[in-house]
Amino acid sequence: MRNALFALGFLLMLAGPLLQGLAGSDNPNAYVFAPVMLAGLIPLLAGRNLSPEPRLMVGALLVCGALCLGAWYLGGLLPPRPLHAVLPVGCAILGALVSTGANLLGRRA
């Protein structure tokens, strides 16, 4: 259940930039989506007892930014659709909340 929620949260976080590209936006807003994705993944990193090294965080932010730009690009390849402006960011934030909430579920003994 916990892993399924992590996967669902990550897919929702990737759906945000995809919807941004699908809306026909010229700006990928990776500076918004990448930190939201990183915030959603911090509980996963903390559960693995990784120390918060600056190089690790910068690398994770760059990977999240690259994933956001890739999803935005793929969404831009499709014909634009009229979407509400809040939908992409709301979807990414919902994904971060789902993946963070999955960390709160305790492991069963």
Secondary structure, DSSP 8 states (H G I E B T S, - for coil): -HHHHHHHHHHHHHHHHHHHHHTT-S---HHHHHHHHHHHHHHHHHHTT----HHHHHHHHHHHHHHHHHHHHHHHHS------TTHHHHHHHHHHHHHHHHHHS----
